[in-house]
Amino acid sequence: MPSSLQSGKSDQFSIPYVDIKAFEKGIIERYTDGSKAVICQDGDILIVWDGARCGFTGRAIHGAIGSTLARITPKPGLDKDYLYYFLKSQYQRFNTNVKGMGIPHLNPFIIHHSSFIIPPLPEQHRIVERIEELFSELDNGLASLKQAKEQLKVYRQSVLKWAFEGRLTNRSKDWASIKLGKVAYAVDPQPSHRTPPVVDNGIPYVSIKDFDHKNGKIDFVNARKVSPDILREHCERYQLKEGDFVIGKIGTIGKPIKVILPQVYTLSANIVLIQPININSSFLYYFFQSNIIEKEFLSGKKATTQAAYGIQKVRELKNQNSYAK
């Protein structure tokens, strides 16, 4: 282990210190003078020896190896890349057979006594080439998938735009521009805006950070827990029902998500509850997902330390041809 470290680079401390962060992300934050250090070169095989990620194998960058890492060097007759991929394939076995009661440590017995087939060097080279060919195809597939997902987002917004311009049904002449307050209640769940204190084994007090928009779920586990009395107070002000949804009004603006029943949780002050009354609830929910309403939020939000959109502004929301009669 290096005898001394410092956070910046200088004439004396010029060798990168390869800790976990440098190893996994290539981010170098500390340097060493190199005394008593084991130096690794770009492409060397390193394995995490201590911690939750022990057994994880990766490529080194040039520097002094940190105390939680170890270098593995193949003997003659064993291709380095072949060994590298084999060790990566064993991560689950290494990581689930650790030593130590506190911080887990890689079990050296498993490393030293791991047996595997070693074909002749030319065959090892062909196996490595085939692995990298297939990995390249997978990477290209992932890139294509990401591109397709982005294209789907654009297409989804186009569909929503066409829908609320009347182009999907070729009927918009009998549509009207109506304020949201005419077709839905916009409820401020916590009008005092005072966050209730945390209690043990309490009721979830969910905020916009607890809504998983990707999967349409609420994270009740990590939500703030408050007294059941808060739930009773909230139930006196509003009752959740099928078709209701919430939007953010502080920090994250808009981004609707449907509520989950039964009502065994409370809603925080940073969201607005939308309860459709004289309109198809799904129609209104999709409208709030469209760029049309997003533009309204962007133009009307108040810029403070956190972006904000007041409850009254929500009630006044409208857009030409937004709501069908």
Contacts in CASP RR format, 6 or more apart in sequence:
PFRMAT RR
TARGET T0000
AUTHOR 0000-0000-0000
METHOD contacts of the structure
MODEL  1
MPSSLQSGKSDQFSIPYVDIKAFEKGIIERYTDGSKAVICQDGDILIVWD
GARCGFTGRAIHGAIGSTLARITPKPGLDKDYLYYFLKSQYQRFNTNVKG
MGIPHLNPFIIHHSSFIIPPLPEQHRIVERIEELFSELDNGLASLKQAKE
QLKVYRQSVLKWAFEGRLTNRSKDWASIKLGKVAYAVDPQPSHRTPPVVD
NGIPYVSIKDFDHKNGKIDFVNARKVSPDILREHCERYQLKEGDFVIGKI
GTIGKPIKVILPQVYTLSANIVLIQPININSSFLYYFFQSNIIEKEFLSG
KKATTQAAYGIQKVRELKNQNSYAK
1 36 0 8 1.000
1 37 0 8 1.000
1 66 0 8 1.000
1 67 0 8 1.000
2 15 0 8 1.000
2 17 0 8 1.000
2 32 0 8 1.000
2 33 0 8 1.000
2 34 0 8 1.000
2 35 0 8 1.000
2 36 0 8 1.000
2 37 0 8 1.000
2 64 0 8 1.000
2 66 0 8 1.000
3 32 0 8 1.000
3 33 0 8 1.000
3 34 0 8 1.000
3 35 0 8 1.000
3 36 0 8 1.000
3 37 0 8 1.000
4 13 0 8 1.000
4 32 0 8 1.000
4 33 0 8 1.000
4 35 0 8 1.000
5 13 0 8 1.000
5 17 0 8 1.000
5 30 0 8 1.000
5 31 0 8 1.000
5 32 0 8 1.000
6 13 0 8 1.000
6 30 0 8 1.000
6 31 0 8 1.000
6 32 0 8 1.000
7 29 0 8 1.000
7 30 0 8 1.000
7 31 0 8 1.000
8 30 0 8 1.000
8 31 0 8 1.000
9 31 0 8 1.000
10 31 0 8 1.000
12 33 0 8 1.000
13 31 0 8 1.000
13 32 0 8 1.000
13 33 0 8 1.000
14 31 0 8 1.000
14 33 0 8 1.000
15 31 0 8 1.000
15 32 0 8 1.000
15 33 0 8 1.000
15 34 0 8 1.000
15 37 0 8 1.000
15 39 0 8 1.000
15 63 0 8 1.000
15 64 0 8 1.000
16 22 0 8 1.000
16 28 0 8 1.000
16 30 0 8 1.000
16 31 0 8 1.000
16 32 0 8 1.000
16 61 0 8 1.000
16 62 0 8 1.000
16 63 0 8 1.000
16 64 0 8 1.000
17 28 0 8 1.000
17 29 0 8 1.000
17 30 0 8 1.000
17 31 0 8 1.000
17 32 0 8 1.000
17 63 0 8 1.000
17 64 0 8 1.000
17 66 0 8 1.000
18 28 0 8 1.000
18 40 0 8 1.000
18 46 0 8 1.000
18 60 0 8 1.000
18 61 0 8 1.000
18 63 0 8 1.000
18 64 0 8 1.000
18 65 0 8 1.000
18 66 0 8 1.000
18 69 0 8 1.000
19 29 0 8 1.000
19 30 0 8 1.000
19 66 0 8 1.000
19 68 0 8 1.000
19 69 0 8 1.000
20 48 0 8 1.000
20 53 0 8 1.000
20 68 0 8 1.000
20 69 0 8 1.000
21 27 0 8 1.000
21 29 0 8 1.000
22 28 0 8 1.000
22 29 0 8 1.000
22 61 0 8 1.000
23 46 0 8 1.000
23 48 0 8 1.000
23 58 0 8 1.000
23 60 0 8 1.000
23 61 0 8 1.000
23 69 0 8 1.000
26 61 0 8 1.000
28 61 0 8 1.000
32 64 0 8 1.000
34 64 0 8 1.000
37 63 0 8 1.000
37 64 0 8 1.000
37 65 0 8 1.000
38 64 0 8 1.000
38 65 0 8 1.000
38 71 0 8 1.000
39 62 0 8 1.000
39 63 0 8 1.000
39 64 0 8 1.000
39 65 0 8 1.000
40 46 0 8 1.000
40 60 0 8 1.000
40 61 0 8 1.000
40 62 0 8 1.000
40 63 0 8 1.000
40 64 0 8 1.000
40 65 0 8 1.000
40 71 0 8 1.000
41 60 0 8 1.000
41 62 0 8 1.000
41 63 0 8 1.000
42 59 0 8 1.000
42 60 0 8 1.000
42 61 0 8 1.000
42 62 0 8 1.000
43 59 0 8 1.000
43 60 0 8 1.000
43 61 0 8 1.000
44 59 0 8 1.000
44 60 0 8 1.000
44 71 0 8 1.000
44 73 0 8 1.000
45 57 0 8 1.000
45 58 0 8 1.000
45 59 0 8 1.000
45 60 0 8 1.000
45 71 0 8 1.000
45 72 0 8 1.000
45 73 0 8 1.000
45 74 0 8 1.000
45 80 0 8 1.000
45 83 0 8 1.000
45 84 0 8 1.000
45 87 0 8 1.000
46 57 0 8 1.000
46 58 0 8 1.000
46 59 0 8 1.000
46 60 0 8 1.000
46 65 0 8 1.000
46 69 0 8 1.000
46 70 0 8 1.000
46 71 0 8 1.000
46 72 0 8 1.000
47 55 0 8 1.000
47 56 0 8 1.000
47 57 0 8 1.000
47 58 0 8 1.000
47 69 0 8 1.000
47 70 0 8 1.000
47 72 0 8 1.000
47 87 0 8 1.000
47 94 0 8 1.000
47 106 0 8 1.000
47 111 0 8 1.000
48 54 0 8 1.000
48 55 0 8 1.000
48 56 0 8 1.000
48 57 0 8 1.000
48 68 0 8 1.000
48 69 0 8 1.000
48 106 0 8 1.000
49 55 0 8 1.000
49 68 0 8 1.000
49 69 0 8 1.000
49 70 0 8 1.000
49 105 0 8 1.000
49 106 0 8 1.000
50 67 0 8 1.000
50 68 0 8 1.000
50 103 0 8 1.000
50 104 0 8 1.000
50 105 0 8 1.000
50 106 0 8 1.000
51 68 0 8 1.000
51 103 0 8 1.000
51 104 0 8 1.000
51 105 0 8 1.000
52 104 0 8 1.000
53 95 0 8 1.000
54 94 0 8 1.000
54 95 0 8 1.000
54 98 0 8 1.000
54 104 0 8 1.000
54 105 0 8 1.000
54 106 0 8 1.000
55 90 0 8 1.000
55 91 0 8 1.000
55 94 0 8 1.000
55 95 0 8 1.000
55 106 0 8 1.000
56 91 0 8 1.000
56 95 0 8 1.000
57 72 0 8 1.000
57 84 0 8 1.000
57 87 0 8 1.000
57 88 0 8 1.000
57 91 0 8 1.000
58 84 0 8 1.000
58 88 0 8 1.000
59 84 0 8 1.000
60 71 0 8 1.000
65 71 0 8 1.000
70 106 0 8 1.000
72 83 0 8 1.000
72 87 0 8 1.000
72 111 0 8 1.000
74 80 0 8 1.000
74 83 0 8 1.000
77 118 0 8 1.000
77 121 0 8 1.000
78 118 0 8 1.000
78 124 0 8 1.000
79 121 0 8 1.000
79 124 0 8 1.000
79 125 0 8 1.000
79 128 0 8 1.000
81 128 0 8 1.000
82 124 0 8 1.000
82 125 0 8 1.000
82 127 0 8 1.000
82 128 0 8 1.000
85 128 0 8 1.000
85 131 0 8 1.000
86 116 0 8 1.000
90 114 0 8 1.000
93 110 0 8 1.000
94 106 0 8 1.000
94 107 0 8 1.000
94 110 0 8 1.000
94 111 0 8 1.000
97 107 0 8 1.000
97 110 0 8 1.000
98 104 0 8 1.000
98 105 0 8 1.000
98 106 0 8 1.000
98 107 0 8 1.000
99 105 0 8 1.000
99 106 0 8 1.000
99 107 0 8 1.000
118 124 0 8 1.000
119 127 0 8 1.000
157 290 0 8 1.000
157 291 0 8 1.000
159 168 0 8 1.000
160 286 0 8 1.000
160 287 0 8 1.000
160 289 0 8 1.000
160 290 0 8 1.000
160 291 0 8 1.000
160 292 0 8 1.000
161 290 0 8 1.000
161 291 0 8 1.000
161 292 0 8 1.000
162 168 0 8 1.000
163 286 0 8 1.000
163 290 0 8 1.000
164 287 0 8 1.000
164 290 0 8 1.000
164 292 0 8 1.000
164 319 0 8 1.000
164 321 0 8 1.000
164 322 0 8 1.000
165 172 0 8 1.000
165 321 0 8 1.000
166 172 0 8 1.000
166 175 0 8 1.000
166 321 0 8 1.000
172 321 0 8 1.000
174 324 0 8 1.000
174 325 0 8 1.000
175 321 0 8 1.000
175 322 0 8 1.000
175 323 0 8 1.000
175 324 0 8 1.000
175 325 0 8 1.000
176 323 0 8 1.000
176 324 0 8 1.000
176 325 0 8 1.000
177 318 0 8 1.000
177 319 0 8 1.000
177 320 0 8 1.000
177 321 0 8 1.000
177 322 0 8 1.000
177 323 0 8 1.000
178 318 0 8 1.000
178 322 0 8 1.000
178 323 0 8 1.000
179 315 0 8 1.000
179 316 0 8 1.000
179 317 0 8 1.000
179 318 0 8 1.000
180 186 0 8 1.000
180 274 0 8 1.000
180 314 0 8 1.000
180 315 0 8 1.000
180 316 0 8 1.000
180 317 0 8 1.000
180 318 0 8 1.000
181 315 0 8 1.000
181 316 0 8 1.000
182 278 0 8 1.000
183 276 0 8 1.000
183 277 0 8 1.000
183 278 0 8 1.000
183 279 0 8 1.000
183 284 0 8 1.000
183 323 0 8 1.000
184 274 0 8 1.000
184 275 0 8 1.000
184 276 0 8 1.000
184 277 0 8 1.000
184 278 0 8 1.000
184 279 0 8 1.000
184 284 0 8 1.000
185 273 0 8 1.000
185 274 0 8 1.000
185 275 0 8 1.000
185 277 0 8 1.000
186 272 0 8 1.000
186 273 0 8 1.000
186 274 0 8 1.000
186 311 0 8 1.000
186 314 0 8 1.000
186 315 0 8 1.000
187 237 0 8 1.000
187 238 0 8 1.000
187 272 0 8 1.000
187 273 0 8 1.000
187 274 0 8 1.000
187 275 0 8 1.000
188 269 0 8 1.000
188 272 0 8 1.000
188 273 0 8 1.000
188 311 0 8 1.000
189 234 0 8 1.000
189 237 0 8 1.000
189 238 0 8 1.000
189 266 0 8 1.000
189 267 0 8 1.000
189 268 0 8 1.000
189 269 0 8 1.000
189 271 0 8 1.000
189 272 0 8 1.000
189 273 0 8 1.000
190 234 0 8 1.000
190 266 0 8 1.000
190 267 0 8 1.000
190 268 0 8 1.000
190 269 0 8 1.000
191 237 0 8 1.000
191 269 0 8 1.000
192 269 0 8 1.000
193 269 0 8 1.000
194 269 0 8 1.000
195 205 0 8 1.000
195 224 0 8 1.000
195 268 0 8 1.000
195 269 0 8 1.000
196 205 0 8 1.000
196 224 0 8 1.000
196 226 0 8 1.000
196 227 0 8 1.000
196 230 0 8 1.000
197 226 0 8 1.000
197 227 0 8 1.000
198 224 0 8 1.000
198 225 0 8 1.000
198 226 0 8 1.000
199 225 0 8 1.000
199 226 0 8 1.000
199 227 0 8 1.000
200 225 0 8 1.000
201 225 0 8 1.000
202 225 0 8 1.000
202 226 0 8 1.000
202 227 0 8 1.000
202 228 0 8 1.000
203 225 0 8 1.000
203 226 0 8 1.000
203 227 0 8 1.000
203 228 0 8 1.000
203 230 0 8 1.000
203 231 0 8 1.000
203 264 0 8 1.000
203 265 0 8 1.000
203 266 0 8 1.000
204 210 0 8 1.000
204 218 0 8 1.000
204 220 0 8 1.000
204 223 0 8 1.000
204 224 0 8 1.000
204 225 0 8 1.000
204 226 0 8 1.000
204 264 0 8 1.000
204 265 0 8 1.000
204 266 0 8 1.000
205 223 0 8 1.000
205 224 0 8 1.000
205 225 0 8 1.000
205 226 0 8 1.000
205 230 0 8 1.000
205 265 0 8 1.000
205 266 0 8 1.000
205 267 0 8 1.000
205 268 0 8 1.000
206 218 0 8 1.000
206 219 0 8 1.000
206 220 0 8 1.000
206 223 0 8 1.000
206 224 0 8 1.000
206 265 0 8 1.000
206 266 0 8 1.000
206 267 0 8 1.000
206 268 0 8 1.000
207 223 0 8 1.000
207 224 0 8 1.000
207 268 0 8 1.000
207 270 0 8 1.000
207 271 0 8 1.000
208 246 0 8 1.000
208 248 0 8 1.000
208 250 0 8 1.000
208 251 0 8 1.000
208 252 0 8 1.000
208 255 0 8 1.000
208 268 0 8 1.000
208 270 0 8 1.000
208 271 0 8 1.000
210 218 0 8 1.000
210 219 0 8 1.000
210 220 0 8 1.000
210 222 0 8 1.000
210 223 0 8 1.000
211 217 0 8 1.000
211 218 0 8 1.000
211 219 0 8 1.000
211 246 0 8 1.000
211 255 0 8 1.000
211 257 0 8 1.000
212 218 0 8 1.000
212 219 0 8 1.000
213 255 0 8 1.000
213 257 0 8 1.000
216 257 0 8 1.000
216 258 0 8 1.000
217 260 0 8 1.000
218 257 0 8 1.000
218 260 0 8 1.000
218 265 0 8 1.000
220 265 0 8 1.000
223 265 0 8 1.000
224 268 0 8 1.000
226 266 0 8 1.000
230 266 0 8 1.000
231 263 0 8 1.000
231 264 0 8 1.000
231 265 0 8 1.000
231 266 0 8 1.000
234 266 0 8 1.000
234 267 0 8 1.000
235 263 0 8 1.000
238 273 0 8 1.000
238 275 0 8 1.000
239 263 0 8 1.000
240 259 0 8 1.000
240 261 0 8 1.000
240 263 0 8 1.000
240 273 0 8 1.000
241 261 0 8 1.000
241 275 0 8 1.000
242 261 0 8 1.000
242 281 0 8 1.000
243 258 0 8 1.000
243 259 0 8 1.000
243 276 0 8 1.000
243 281 0 8 1.000
243 282 0 8 1.000
243 285 0 8 1.000
244 258 0 8 1.000
244 259 0 8 1.000
244 273 0 8 1.000
244 274 0 8 1.000
244 275 0 8 1.000
244 276 0 8 1.000
244 281 0 8 1.000
245 256 0 8 1.000
245 257 0 8 1.000
245 258 0 8 1.000
245 259 0 8 1.000
245 273 0 8 1.000
245 274 0 8 1.000
245 281 0 8 1.000
245 285 0 8 1.000
245 288 0 8 1.000
246 256 0 8 1.000
246 257 0 8 1.000
246 259 0 8 1.000
246 267 0 8 1.000
246 271 0 8 1.000
246 272 0 8 1.000
246 273 0 8 1.000
246 274 0 8 1.000
247 253 0 8 1.000
247 254 0 8 1.000
247 255 0 8 1.000
247 256 0 8 1.000
247 271 0 8 1.000
247 272 0 8 1.000
247 274 0 8 1.000
247 288 0 8 1.000
247 314 0 8 1.000
248 254 0 8 1.000
248 255 0 8 1.000
248 270 0 8 1.000
248 271 0 8 1.000
248 272 0 8 1.000
248 309 0 8 1.000
249 270 0 8 1.000
249 271 0 8 1.000
249 272 0 8 1.000
249 308 0 8 1.000
249 309 0 8 1.000
249 310 0 8 1.000
249 311 0 8 1.000
249 314 0 8 1.000
250 269 0 8 1.000
250 270 0 8 1.000
250 306 0 8 1.000
250 307 0 8 1.000
250 308 0 8 1.000
250 309 0 8 1.000
251 270 0 8 1.000
251 306 0 8 1.000
251 307 0 8 1.000
251 308 0 8 1.000
253 297 0 8 1.000
253 298 0 8 1.000
253 301 0 8 1.000
253 307 0 8 1.000
253 308 0 8 1.000
253 309 0 8 1.000
254 288 0 8 1.000
254 293 0 8 1.000
254 294 0 8 1.000
254 297 0 8 1.000
254 309 0 8 1.000
256 274 0 8 1.000
256 285 0 8 1.000
256 288 0 8 1.000
256 289 0 8 1.000
258 285 0 8 1.000
259 273 0 8 1.000
267 273 0 8 1.000
272 311 0 8 1.000
272 314 0 8 1.000
274 284 0 8 1.000
274 288 0 8 1.000
274 314 0 8 1.000
276 284 0 8 1.000
279 323 0 8 1.000
283 324 0 8 1.000
284 323 0 8 1.000
287 293 0 8 1.000
287 322 0 8 1.000
287 323 0 8 1.000
292 319 0 8 1.000
292 322 0 8 1.000
293 317 0 8 1.000
293 319 0 8 1.000
296 317 0 8 1.000
296 319 0 8 1.000
297 309 0 8 1.000
300 309 0 8 1.000
300 313 0 8 1.000
301 307 0 8 1.000
301 308 0 8 1.000
301 309 0 8 1.000
302 308 0 8 1.000
302 309 0 8 1.000
302 310 0 8 1.000
END
